[in-house]
């Protein structure tokens, strides 16, 4: 027997608005039944789990114990620029001088997520001396 991952639930202050941000990040549609003001909203990732946004009264107060990692289809730098234009903010720069590493961003409600290297960028770099994303 196994379990199937159905969704990734994200608590937030404004479910619909945060789902709209993540819909733009992933270029995946919102559930067509969702409307502004809904306390539960979903982003329908193709072939993957649903991003489920659940409105809660309390604000985020600590670092996420679980976060999303994004692998862009362009480049890490182009994607970081695009996401900050959408409203993400820089949390930490984990890029290494050898080209490896990632960038930690936060969505408009402060939830951290990472932007990794694109597959094409990974293929162009010499093999790292340790496991990297």
Secondary structure, DSSP 8 states (H G I E B T S, - for coil): ------EEEEEES-HHHHHHHHHHHHT--B-TT--TT-SEEEE--TTS-EEEEEE-SS---S--SS-EEEE-SS-HHHHHHHHHHHT-EEEEE---TTS---EEEE-TT--EEEEE--HHHHHHS---SS---
